[in-house]
Amino acid sequence: MISRVGVGIIGFGTVGTGVVKILLENASLISRRVGVPTEIVRIADLNVTRDRGLILPPGLLTIDAMQILTDPSIDIVVELIGGCDSAKRIILEAMAAGKHVVTANKALLALHGEEIFAAASRAGVDLGFEASVGGGIPVIQALREGLAANTIQSIYGIINGTANYILSRMTQEGQSFETVLDEAKQAGYAEGDPTYDVAGIDSAHKLAILVALAYGTPVNVKDVYTEGITHITPLDIAYAKEFGCTIKLLGIAKLVGNEVEARVHPTMLPSSSPIAQVEGVYNAIQLVGDAVGDVVLYGRGAGSMPTGSAVVGDLIGIARNLLKGAVGRVPPTSFQQDQRRPLRMRTMEELSSLYYLRFMVLDRPGVLSQIAGELGRCGISISSVLQQGRREGQTVPVVIKTHTATERDVQTALRVINRMAFISEPTTLIRFEGKDE
């Protein structure tokens, strides 16, 4: 009979501190939920002297991760160091030693998930990664268990809090991207190098994980079209309001026949939609199942305690399984490993969408007709045009919203239009999600 579940934590940074705090402060509650105590045996980190604001029992801290990997009293290893190389080695060694693993490492799973999933299956151990997407939002569990009866028709996700904070502030204050980014850094919402957040890379990693779970297919993150928010201006946000829309950085996935569409980019959404109203550093993920319809999950997408909550939730799930001898009851990717099937990932050129196109043009007669003519030659129909008052001889914006068009046709037209003499800068393109009018 198991009398306790032993936990080893590798990485004692922001998330690790949250995990330890929850395990210590909620020890009695967790023990009642599991049936036996879930105890921290060892914590490994390169810095064991920094004050984390916690009073730890003596002997817990070490700088040697191997003490955790080789300790037979540790049942579950929690990897929280981030990065890929060392984290991957730690996880694979833990599994080879018969230890179950919990991780928050979305980049590692997006890039090397298939190898790790296969290793877990071979070793007969459980793998938890709820904290890899959406912080404290239980979206992984929703896909693996709660919505397992459904064919997931689509996923729409605000899955990066930094980007959402920046776009929210730009929308509320009318400030530039650069100004708000500086504010986000000062407030601690953006890293010193925010590239992964503002270029959409972090969102692409998370979307790749969601697609793998939703559709039972291996995903190469390189097949996820990725575009960030650095080119969004207050002018675009103002025009979005004219169309009754809000701009959000979305991760979008759809099942199209037997193929999958996966993309990350700024998107214009009707301002009345639930996901468009998510502000600040909060995340929201809308899942559409064929049986359940719309399900929207909302909450804090990052931070010590929300992410720690997800990690400890995984620990509790694995601990419960250990007590019942039910290891592997729920496959890591929701599908049994031998039942996963590679699905074709659609290219961006195949996308059909509505488009917002902002042209910066030299104001002179015939400009709009030339733009409209080229769009028409490429089979693109115009839904509406917004044009400021005439300022002949000056540069002015001309904004066009299209009816449904294909990405291939739009990009073909823009290559020609952007070379026209009256165009002063590359055209800004933002895709709409919504029905054609």
N, C-alpha and C positions, 0 to 999 in steps of 0.2 A: 504494500500500500504506500503510495506517495504521500509523504508528510509535508513537503513543501516543494515549490518550484524555484530553482535558482536562476538568477539573471546576471549576465555580465554585460556591461555597457562599455563600448569603445567609442570615445568622443564625448567630451564633457564641456561642449560649448553652449550656445544659446538653447538649442533643442535638448541636448543632454541634460542641462540644468533643469529644464521643465519636466523632463521624464523623471528624474530623481526626486524632484519636489513632489510630484504627484504620487509616486510610489511610497514615499515616506509619509506624507500628510494624509493620504487616503488608504493607508495600509489595511486598516480594519475593514473598510468598505470593500476593498478589492479581495481580501481574504474571504469575506462572506459571499461575494459573487463567484469566486473560483471554487471555494471549498477547503482550500489550504492556503497558507501564506505564500505570497509571491515576493521573494526576498532578493535584494541586491547583494550579490556575493563579492563583486569586484567592479571597479570603474577604472578604465585605462585612458590616459590622456598625456600628451607631451608636457602639459603644464599642470602640475599637481599642487601648486602653491597659491594660485590665484583665488581670491575670495569670491565664491559664487553666491554668498548670502545664505548658505545652508550649513547646518550642523550635522556632520556625518559621523557615523560610528567609526572608531579607529580601525585602521587596517584595510579600508575599502579602496584607497587610491593606489595606482601603480602607473609607471610610465611604460610598462611592458605588456603589450597586447597579447603576447603568447601565454601569459599567465591565465588569461581568460579562455583562450582557444584550447588549452591543454588541461584545464581544471575539470575533473569528472563531476564535480558538484554543480556545475553550471549547465542548465538545460537549454537556455535560450540566450543567444548572443544578439545584442542590439548594436547595429553599425550606424554611427552618427558622425563619421569624420568627413563625409562628402568626398568629392572628386571621384576618380575612376580607378586608377591603378591599384593603390593600396586598399581601397574599399573592396574592390573585386576580389583581390587575393584573400582578404580577411573573410569575406562571405563564403568563398569556395572552400577555404580551409575549415571554417566552422562546420559547413555542411558535411565535408568529408569526415570530420570527427563525430558526426552524428548529432550535431547540435542544430536546433531550430533557429531561424534567423528572422529578425525584424529590422527593417531599414526605412529611412526616409529619403533615400538617394534617387531622385527622379532621373538625373542625368545618366547615372549608371544603368538603371533599368531600361531607359530609352535606347541606350547605345549597346548594352550587353545583356539585355533581359533574356533573350532566348537561351544563352549559355547558362544563365543563373536558374531559369525555370527548369531546364533539363537537368541541371545538377541537383536541384531540390527533389525532383522526381526520382532520380537514380538513388539518392541517399535516403529516400523515404522520410524526409523532414518537411516541416511546414515553413512557409515563407510569408511573412506579413509585410505589407508596404502601403498601408492606408495613408500614412503621412506623406507619401510621395506626391500626391495630388490634392490640392485644396485644403492643406493644413488640417484643421479640425473637422472639416466637412466629410461625412462618411460616404463618399461617392464610390470608393472601391468596393465596400461592402454592399452598397446598393446594386452595383453591376454584378458582383459575384453571387449574391444570394437574393436580395430583395426583389430584383427585377429579372431573375434567372428564367422566368417563364416567358419573357418577352423577346421578340425580335426588336432590337434597338434600331429605330428608323433614323434617328438623328441625335446629335450631341451639340449643344451650344454652351461654351464655357468662357466666363471671365475667370481665368485661372492664373493671373499674375496681378498681385495687389499693387505693386509699384506702378505698373502701366495704368491700372485703373485709377489710382490716386492722381496721377499726372493728368489724365484725360478729364477726370472729374473737376480738378482745380481749374484747368483750362476752360472748361464749360461754365463753371460758376463765376470765375473772375475775369475771363477774357484775356488772360495772360498768355505769353508765348511758351512754347515747349521748353526752351532753354531756361527761362525764369522759373517755371514750376519745377523743373528738374533740380535746380539749385536748392529750392525750398525743400524738396523731398529728401535731398541728401542731408540738409541741416536738421530735418525732423527725424532722421534715421530710417526713413521709408525706402531709400535708395542707397545702393552700395556706392563706394567710391568709383568703381567702374561698373556702370549700370547696363552695360551692353546686352547681357543675357536677357534682362527684363524689357528694355525698350526696343530691342531688335526682334522680339518675339521668340527668341531661342528657348527660353525657359518654358513658355507656353507650348511650344512645339514638342518638347520633351514630355510634358504632362499629357498632351493630346495623344501622343504615340502610345502611352500606357493605356489610356482610356479606350483607344481603338482596339488594341490587342485584347482587352477584356470584353469589350462589347461584341466583337465580331469573330473572336476565336482565330485570329490570323496573326502570323508574325508581321511585325511592322519595322521597316527601315526608316528611321527618323529623317533620312535624306529625302524620302518620298513625301514628306509633309511640307507643303508649300509654306514658306515662312516670310512674313513681312512685318516690320515694326511700325512704330508711331512717330518716328523722328521727323517725318515730313508733314505731319498734321499741323495746321496753323489755326489761329483764332478765326481767320476768315472762313475756313472750311467748317468750323464748328458753328459759326453764325449762319452759314448757308444750310447746314443740317437742320437747324431750328426752323428755317423757312419751309423745309420739307416735312416738318413735324417729327424729326428724327434726332437721335443722340448717337454720337460716335463712341464705340467701344472696341477695344482689342479683344477679338474673339478667337477661340479655338473652335473650329466647326468640323464635324464629321457627319457624313450621311451614307446610308446604304442605298446604292443605286443599282437595282437588279442584283447581280452577284459581284458587284464591284464596290469599292469603298472610295469615298472622296474625303480627304483630310487636309485642312488648311488653317493657317493662322494669319490674320491680317486685320487692320482697322475695318470696322463694319458699321454702316448706318442702320440703326434699328428704329422702328416706331417708338417714340418716347413713351407711349402708353404701355409698352410691353414690360413684364416684370423684370427681365434681365437688364433692360435699359435703365432701370431706376436704381441699380446697385451702385453705390457711391464709395469713394475713398478706397481704403485698402481691403475692402471686403471682396470676396469671391462669390460667384454663383454659377451653378451648372444646371442646365435644363436638359433633361433626358426625355426623349419621346419613344415610348414603347407601343407596339401594335395593340397590346391588350390594355395597358394601363393608361395610355395617353400621356399627357404632359406631367412630368415630375420636376420640380425646381428645388434644388438644394442650395442653401445660402449660409454663409458664415465667414469667420476669419480664416483667410487662406495662408497665414504664416504666423510666426511668433512663437515664443518659448512655450507658453502654456497650451494654445490651441494645437500646435503640432505635437507637443508632448502628449496631449490627450489622445491623439490618433495612435501614437506609438504604444501607449499603455493599453489602449483598446485592443490592439493586436496581441500584446503580451497576454492579456486576459483570455482572448480567444484560444491561443495556443495552449495556455495553461489548462484551460477546461478540457481541451482535446487530450492532453497528456493524462489527466486524471481518468478519462474514460477509454484510453487506449485507442483513440480515434484519429490518429495522425493521418493527414492527407484526405480527410473527409471532404473538404472543399479545395479543389485544385487552385493553385495560385492565380491562374489566368481565367478561372471560372469554367473553362472547358477542360475535359480530361485531356492529358497531354497528347495521347495518340489520336484524339478526335479533332485536333486543331487543323485548319485547312488554310493554305495560302490563298488569299483573295487578291485580285488585281487592284492596285491603287491607281485611281484615275489621275491623269495629268491635269495641270491647271488649265491648259489650253482647251480642255473639254468642258470646262465649267460653263454653265448658263446662269446668268444673273442680271439684275438691274444695275446700272452703273451711274455714279456721279462723276462728272468730268469737269474740272475747273481749268480753263484755258486763260493764261495771262497774255493779252493781245494788245497790239498797237491799235488804238481806236481810229479806224478809217473805214470808209464805205466798202461793202462787199466781204468783210471778214467773216461774218456769221454764215453767209451763203457758201463760202468756200469750205468752212468747217463742216457745215451740214451736208454739203455735196460729197465730201470724202466719207463721212459716216454712212451716207446713203449708198455709196458705191460698195461699201463693205457690208451692206445688208443690215445696218444698225438704224433702228427707228427711234426718233426723238419723242420723249414723253412731255418734257417741259424745258423752258429756257429762262434763266434769270440773268438779267443784264442791268448793270447800273446805268445811271444817266450818262449821256454822251460827254466825253472829254477828248475831243478830237486831237490827235497827235500825242496823246498820253497813253500809258499802259493801264488797261482796265481788265477786270475779271469778266469772263463769260462762262456761265455755269449751265451745263446741260445734264439733264437726267434722261437716261435712255429707257426704252422698253426692254424686255428680256432680250439679251444678246449673248453670244458666246465670247469667251475670253480671247480666243484666237482671232476673231473678227475685230474686236476692240483694239487689241494690241497691233494688229495690222494697220488699222486706220490711224492710230496714234503715231506709229513710226513715220507715216507720211505727213501728218499734221504738224508734228514737232519740228519738221524741217522747213515749214513754211516761213517766209520772211517776217511775217507780222507776229510770230510767236516769240515771246521774250524769255520764257523759261519752260522746262519740261512740264507737261500736263500732269496735274494731280488727279489720280484715279482712286475712288473709294467705292467698294461694292456695297449694295443694299441687300439686306435680308428681308423679304416680304413679298407679297403678291403683286403682280403687274396690275396696273389700273386700266 
